[in-house]
């Protein structure tokens, strides 16, 4: 137990969410509990993670979540571990919610993406059809997020492009999509910045410079692809060529990387298989499974195309595997599923209460100590 690596979770504590301030001590080694000397509260080491108040064996929980993330059928898990289906579904919901928080804090941060590819998947649900849209950064193979909707319309694409904008810096960016016309209006509407004018009314929206949009349009005949056409909707040919050379080493406009990611999701989520009997029971269940698979793909799965060649003496070399999160600079090593489930989401730092009049000397000292 390392008191320097944890923080106080008490929302009323002035030292909440801060590590290494010297206010955390070990309360009980046997029960794995810490104590905050500032507020006097004690908390367990698993506070904030998926293991908090888990009334089951931790190793079994990690194994079951790992099997779910890599596409093991639910019936096989129930038969192998003697668990109830509702228990496995509850564990998947717990892990999916946790992975969504981790994705929001670590992945949805502005960074130079270079090229992004997006696509939609048709998902069979009990009582109807839903659509799942996802996006990937080509240079790092980082899954940027996904959106689920009952309709394949402009609202679905707007939400997906909004996720892409949340992950991107205002730098040259190429977005490669299929022939769905909703992408054109979504990219032009979302990639804009409000310019404050200090006047009444809506501020002026300035489009981001150097945003390129390329489409890959497939021609079908008798449910078979008979031709492919590529076009540049926004941007110049020189900008598109430079971004393609920077992110994928040349080539032409394509959606191959998002198609490979779709194959990964299809292999890990039975409801995405084209010709199968599995159905997604609820939209929330599908969302939890999507974030679980996507987060494990980002942080726990070493991508073969991202490995680095390290040269050794005597003309030897060694390949070092990297995950998409390592390639994007989010982490420095490949996480295990247990480390992923044990991650604790940060909380906002304490702010002094607003009161009328001058603050006392004790309040000033408290603010100077914990808000510096």
Secondary structure, DSSP 8 states (H G I E B T S, - for coil): --GGG--B--TT-TTBT--SSS-EEEEETTTTEEEETTT--EEETTTTSTTTT--S-HHHHHHHHHHHHTT--HHHHHHHHT--HHHHHHHHHHHHHHHHHHIIIIISS-B--SEEEEEEEEEEETTEEEEEEEEEETTTTEEEEEEEESS-SHHHHHHHHHHHHHTB-SS-EEEEE-S-THHHHHHHHHSEEEE--SSSS--EEEE-TTEEEEEEEEEEETTEEEEEEEEEEES-HHHHHHHHHHHHSS--S--HHHHHHHHHHHHH-GGG-TT-S--B--HHHHHHHHHHHHHHHHHT-EEEEEEEEEEETTTEEEEEEEEHHHHTTS-SS---HHHHHT-------------SS---HHHHHHHHHH--
